[in-house]
Amino acid sequence: MLICGTESRGHLAGHSLLAIHANGIDEQGRITGSQGAIPFIENITKSAVERFRQQVTLLDRIGLNDPEEVQKLVEDYKDKGEAYPEEPIAVCAPKKRQSSFAVPTSGDIIISGEFVMDSKAGIVCLAESL
C-alpha cells in the first residue's frame, strides 16, 4: 500500500496508518505510537488489525505529491510480492448512511491501473471516468 500525498494536520492519517501497521492497537482501539489528535480506530477488531499488519506491506512516501512519481512507484511495485497465503477474510462494520448526492470529483487514491477512489465522496470508480 502506497502512503503518499500531503499529511493531514492534526489527525496525521498517514502517520497513524504507519503506526497501526508497525505497532497495532491496544484493547481500547488506540493506535499504539500514533501522534494523531484522536488516534483511535473504531469498529474493527484487534484480530482484523493484526491480519492487516501481517498481510499488507506499506510504502511510506508521505509528502510525495507529484502524480508522475506516484505513477512510477505504482508501476515499479505493481508486480512485486505474492498473494497472501491464507483465505480472505471479511471485516464488517456497521454501515454509515451515505448521502445519495455524493459524486466523485477526483481520483486522489489509486487502487489499481483501472480504479481510483475519491476519498471525500468515498466512491471507487474507473480512472478513465474522471
C-alpha positions as CSV (number, residue, x, y, z in Angstrom):
1,M,0.0,0.0,0.0
2,L,1.5,3.3,-1.1
3,I,1.1,6.1,1.5
4,C,1.7,9.4,-0.2
5,G,0.4,12.9,-0.5
6,T,0.4,15.8,1.9
7,E,-0.1,14.7,5.5
8,S,-3.2,15.9,7.2
9,R,-2.8,18.3,10.1
10,G,-4.0,17.2,13.5
11,H,-5.1,13.7,12.8
12,L,-1.9,12.7,10.9
13,A,-3.7,10.0,9.0
14,G,-0.7,8.8,7.1
15,H,1.5,8.5,10.2
16,S,-1.4,6.9,12.0
17,L,-1.6,4.2,9.3
18,L,2.1,3.6,9.6
19,A,1.8,3.4,13.4
20,I,-1.1,0.9,13.2
21,H,0.9,-1.2,10.8
22,A,4.1,-1.1,13.0
23,N,2.5,-1.3,16.4
24,G,-1.1,-2.3,16.2
25,I,-3.8,-1.2,18.6
26,D,-4.5,-1.6,22.3
27,E,-7.6,-3.1,23.9
28,Q,-9.4,0.2,23.7
29,G,-8.6,0.7,20.0
30,R,-5.9,3.3,20.5
31,I,-3.3,3.2,17.7
32,T,-0.1,2.5,19.6
33,G,2.6,5.0,18.8
34,S,0.4,7.4,16.8
35,Q,0.8,11.1,17.3
36,G,-2.6,11.9,15.7
37,A,-5.1,14.1,17.5
38,I,-7.6,11.2,18.1
39,P,-5.5,8.1,17.4
40,F,-8.3,5.5,17.7
41,I,-9.8,3.0,15.2
42,E,-13.4,2.1,15.8
43,N,-15.5,-0.9,14.7
44,I,-12.5,-3.0,13.7
45,T,-11.4,-5.9,15.8
46,K,-7.8,-6.3,17.1
47,S,-7.6,-9.6,15.1
48,A,-8.5,-7.7,11.9
49,V,-5.8,-5.2,12.6
50,E,-3.3,-8.0,13.2
51,R,-4.3,-9.6,9.9
52,F,-3.7,-6.2,8.1
53,R,-0.3,-6.0,9.8
54,Q,0.7,-9.4,8.5
55,Q,-0.8,-9.2,5.1
56,V,-0.1,-5.7,3.9
57,T,3.3,-4.0,3.1
58,L,3.3,-0.3,3.4
59,L,5.5,2.0,1.3
60,D,6.0,5.3,3.2
61,R,6.1,8.2,0.7
62,I,4.3,10.8,2.8
63,G,4.8,14.2,1.2
64,L,5.1,12.8,-2.3
65,N,2.6,14.8,-4.4
66,D,4.0,14.5,-7.9
67,P,1.5,12.4,-9.9
68,E,4.2,11.2,-12.3
69,E,6.4,10.0,-9.4
70,V,3.4,8.3,-7.8
71,Q,2.6,6.5,-11.1
72,K,6.2,5.5,-11.4
73,L,6.1,3.9,-7.9
74,V,2.9,2.1,-8.8
75,E,4.4,0.7,-11.9
76,D,7.6,-0.3,-10.1
77,Y,5.7,-2.1,-7.3
78,K,2.6,-3.5,-9.1
79,D,4.0,-6.9,-9.8
80,K,6.1,-7.3,-6.7
81,G,5.1,-9.7,-3.9
82,E,2.8,-12.6,-3.9
83,A,-0.8,-13.2,-2.9
84,Y,-1.3,-13.7,0.9
85,P,-1.3,-17.4,1.6
86,E,-4.4,-17.5,3.8
87,E,-8.0,-17.4,3.0
88,P,-9.6,-14.0,2.5
89,I,-11.5,-12.5,5.5
90,A,-14.4,-10.1,5.5
91,V,-14.4,-7.3,8.1
92,C,-17.8,-5.8,8.5
93,A,-18.6,-2.7,10.5
94,P,-22.0,-1.0,10.9
95,K,-22.8,0.9,7.7
96,K,-22.9,4.6,7.9
97,R,-25.6,6.4,5.9
98,Q,-24.1,7.9,2.8
99,S,-25.5,10.9,1.1
100,S,-27.3,9.9,-2.1
101,F,-25.8,13.0,-3.7
102,A,-22.1,12.0,-3.5
103,V,-20.5,12.4,-6.9
104,P,-16.8,11.6,-7.4
105,T,-14.8,14.6,-8.5
106,S,-11.2,13.4,-8.1
107,G,-9.3,10.1,-8.0
108,D,-7.0,11.0,-5.1
109,I,-6.3,7.4,-4.1
110,I,-5.0,5.0,-6.8
111,I,-6.5,1.5,-6.3
112,S,-5.1,-0.1,-9.5
113,G,-4.3,0.9,-13.1
114,E,-8.0,1.0,-13.7
115,F,-9.6,2.1,-10.5
116,V,-9.3,5.2,-8.3
117,M,-11.1,6.3,-5.1
118,D,-12.4,9.8,-4.3
119,S,-11.7,9.9,-0.6
120,K,-14.1,12.7,0.1
121,A,-17.0,11.0,-1.6
122,G,-16.0,7.5,-0.6
123,I,-16.6,6.2,-4.1
124,V,-14.4,3.9,-6.1
125,C,-14.7,4.4,-9.9
126,L,-12.9,3.8,-13.2
127,A,-10.0,6.2,-13.5
128,E,-11.0,7.0,-17.1
129,S,-14.4,8.2,-15.9
130,L,-12.9,11.2,-14.1
